[in-house]
């Protein structure tokens, strides 16, 4: 009787959660996926969508792991419950696609930042998490299997992403797209010293450019080209001074390449 009661509670829970997420996904598909026209607070839309994804994924995994932690895995009438759980996973996958689309629009209009790349990475990890939860339920795997597989995959991805020079990648992308996006020069100048050669090569682009008018406001503060040129020169000057002072214990390839570009040598 206890198992049947838990089975009924699981059915009710998954039906309710599926209906709730179905409403959200229908709204996203009808307003975001087809013929989308950015309006309102675009940044808030992305944050709200990402927050909804985080909550939904955490809730999905918690509920699925709770109901499929023991005997329900082997209950001969659990087919309906598993079908509802798989439907819930599919709906979360649709929610992830919506977050990808929102982030894609944000990057298209405002360029790349670390946080926008972070949203893509998080959504990718959510897909991996959902895939492993599906295997756990379909193949009746243990909770240890779930943690082990996700831990290994995330560790490999962490190593792979660490090979990318993200600051330089962001700077090069935004400057290359300067005709399409509003460049936030203050943000570019806040990146690490390894971006200095890229910024120096694109001095002509380091000026205020208005962002696309999405909702009647701009996200960057107007400054003259001369202001940003002087700010870049100060950054370069600080780098040259600091590079001459550091010992060989602080040596790294990126700083060495930057020093070579500016002709800085230790005396």
C-alpha positions in Angstrom: 0.0 0.0 0.0 2.9 2.4 0.8 4.4 1.8 -2.6 1.0 2.4 -4.4 0.5 5.6 -2.4 3.9 6.8 -3.4 3.1 5.9 -7.0 -0.1 7.9 -6.9 1.7 10.9 -5.4 4.3 10.7 -8.1 1.7 10.6 -10.8 -0.1 13.7 -9.4 3.3 15.5 -8.9 4.5 14.9 -12.5 1.1 15.7 -14.0 1.1 19.1 -12.2 4.7 19.9 -13.0 4.2 19.0 -16.7 1.1 21.2 -16.9 3.0 24.1 -15.2 6.0 23.9 -17.5 3.8 23.3 -20.6 2.3 26.8 -20.0 5.7 28.4 -19.8 7.0 26.6 -22.9 3.9 27.4 -25.0 4.4 31.1 -24.2 8.1 30.9 -25.1 7.5 29.0 -28.3 4.7 31.4 -29.5 6.5 34.6 -28.5 10.2 33.8 -28.7 10.9 31.0 -31.2 9.0 32.5 -34.2 8.9 36.1 -35.3 10.5 37.4 -32.1 10.9 41.2 -31.8 12.9 42.4 -28.8 11.0 44.7 -26.6 11.0 45.7 -22.9 13.9 45.0 -20.6 15.9 42.6 -22.7 18.5 41.9 -19.9 15.7 41.1 -17.5 14.2 38.6 -20.0 17.4 36.7 -20.2 17.9 36.7 -16.4 14.3 35.6 -15.8 14.6 32.8 -18.4 17.9 31.6 -16.9 16.5 31.7 -13.3 13.4 29.7 -14.5 15.7 27.2 -16.1 17.9 26.8 -12.9 14.8 26.4 -10.7 13.2 23.9 -13.2 16.3 21.8 -13.6 17.0 21.6 -9.9 13.3 20.8 -9.2 13.3 18.2 -12.0 16.3 16.4 -10.8 15.2 16.5 -7.1 11.7 15.1 -7.9 13.0 12.4 -10.3 15.7 11.3 -7.9 13.2 11.2 -5.0 10.6 9.1 -6.8 13.0 6.8 -8.5 15.3 6.3 -5.5 14.1 2.8 -4.7 11.3 0.3 -5.3 9.4 2.5 -7.8 12.2 1.7 -10.3 11.0 -1.9 -10.3 7.2 -1.4 -9.7 5.5 -3.3 -12.5 2.9 -0.5 -13.1 5.4 2.4 -13.1 5.3 2.8 -16.9 3.0 5.8 -16.7 5.1 7.4 -14.1 8.3 7.0 -16.2 6.5 8.4 -19.2 5.5 11.5 -17.3 9.1 11.8 -16.0 10.5 11.6 -19.5 7.9 14.1 -20.7 9.1 16.4 -17.9 12.7 16.0 -19.1 11.7 16.8 -22.7 9.9 20.0 -21.5 13.0 21.0 -19.6 15.0 20.5 -22.8 12.6 22.9 -24.6 13.2 25.4 -21.8 16.9 25.1 -22.3 16.4 25.9 -26.0 14.5 29.0 -25.1 17.4 30.1 -22.9 19.8 29.5 -25.8 17.6 31.7 -28.1 17.4 34.5 -25.5 21.2 34.4 -25.0 21.8 34.3 -28.8 19.7 37.5 -29.2 21.5 39.2 -26.4 24.9 38.4 -27.9 23.6 39.5 -31.3 22.6 42.9 -30.1 25.1 43.6 -27.3 28.1 41.4 -28.0 29.9 38.8 -25.9 30.7 38.9 -22.1 31.8 36.3 -19.6 28.3 36.0 -18.2 26.7 35.4 -21.6 29.2 32.7 -22.3 28.5 31.4 -18.8 24.8 31.0 -19.7 25.7 28.9 -22.7 28.0 26.7 -20.6 25.4 26.3 -17.9 22.7 25.4 -20.5 25.1 22.8 -22.0 25.7 21.3 -18.5 21.9 21.2 -18.0 21.5 19.1 -21.2 24.2 16.7 -20.0 22.5 16.5 -16.6 19.1 15.7 -18.2 20.6 13.1 -20.4 22.2 11.3 -17.5 19.0 11.5 -15.5 17.2 9.9 -18.4 19.7 7.1 -18.5 19.4 6.7 -14.7 15.6 6.2 -14.9 15.5 4.2 -18.2 18.3 1.9 -17.3 17.6 1.8 -13.5 21.0 3.2 -12.6 22.1 4.2 -9.1 22.5 7.7 -7.7 26.3 7.0 -7.5 26.3 6.4 -11.3 24.6 9.8 -11.8 27.2 11.7 -9.7 30.1 9.8 -11.2 29.2 10.3 -14.8 28.3 14.0 -14.4 31.4 14.6 -12.3 33.7 13.1 -15.0 32.0 14.9 -17.9 32.0 18.3 -16.1 35.7 17.8 -15.2 36.6 17.1 -18.9 34.6 20.2 -20.0 36.3 22.3 -17.4 39.7 21.3 -18.8 38.5 21.9 -22.4 37.1 25.3 -21.6 40.3 26.3 -19.8 42.2 25.9 -23.1 40.3 28.8 -24.5 41.6 32.4 -24.0 38.2 33.8 -23.3 39.2 37.4 -22.7 41.0 37.6 -26.1 38.1 35.7 -27.7 35.6 38.2 -26.3 37.6 41.2 -27.4 38.2 39.9 -30.9 34.6 39.0 -31.4 33.1 42.2 -30.2 35.6 44.3 -32.2 34.9 42.3 -35.3 31.2 42.8 -34.9 31.5 46.5 -34.2 29.3 47.4 -37.1 26.5 45.2 -35.8 26.7 45.6 -32.0 27.1 48.5 -29.6 30.6 48.1 -28.2 31.0 48.6 -24.5 34.6 49.9 -24.5 34.7 50.2 -20.8 34.0 46.5 -20.5 36.7 45.7 -23.1 39.2 47.8 -21.2 38.4 46.0 -18.0 39.6 42.7 -19.4 43.0 41.2 -18.6 46.3 42.4 -19.9 46.4 39.7 -22.5 43.8 41.6 -24.5 46.0 44.7 -24.8 47.6 43.8 -28.2 44.1 43.2 -29.7 42.8 46.5 -28.3 45.9 48.3 -29.5 45.5 47.0 -33.0 41.8 48.2 -33.0 42.3 51.7 -31.5 40.1 53.2 -34.2 37.1 51.1 -32.9 37.6 52.2 -29.3 34.9 54.8 -29.2 31.3 55.1 -28.1 28.9 53.3 -30.4 25.2 53.3 -29.6 23.6 49.9 -29.0 20.7 48.8 -31.1 17.6 50.6 -29.9 15.5 47.8 -28.4 13.6 49.5 -25.7 14.5 53.2 -25.8 17.6 53.1 -23.6 21.3 52.4 -24.1 23.6 50.2 -22.0 26.9 52.0 -22.5 28.0 55.5 -21.4 29.1 57.9 -24.2 32.7 58.9 -24.2 35.0 60.4 -26.8 37.6 58.3 -28.7 40.3 60.4 -27.1 39.1 59.3 -23.6 39.3 55.6 -24.5 42.7 56.1 -26.2 44.2 57.7 -23.1 42.7 55.0 -20.9 44.2 52.3 -23.1 47.6 54.0 -23.0 47.4 54.0 -19.2 46.7 50.3 -19.2 49.6 49.7 -21.5 51.9 51.8 -19.3 50.9 50.0 -16.1 51.5 46.7 -17.8 55.0 47.7 -18.9 55.9 48.9 -15.5 54.6 45.8 -13.7 56.1 43.3 -16.2 59.6 44.7 -15.6 59.2 44.2 -11.8 57.9 40.6 -11.7 60.3 37.7 -11.3 60.6 34.5 -13.4 58.3 32.8 -10.8 55.4 34.9 -12.3 56.2 34.1 -15.9 53.3 33.0 -18.1 53.0 32.7 -21.9 50.2 35.3 -22.3 52.0 38.1 -20.5 55.2 37.2 -22.4 53.4 37.5 -25.7 52.0 40.8 -24.7 55.4 42.1 -23.6 56.9 40.9 -26.9 54.2 42.8 -28.8 55.0 46.1 -27.0 58.7 45.4 -27.1 59.1 45.2 -23.3 62.2 43.5 -22.0 63.5 42.9 -18.5 66.7 44.6 -17.6 
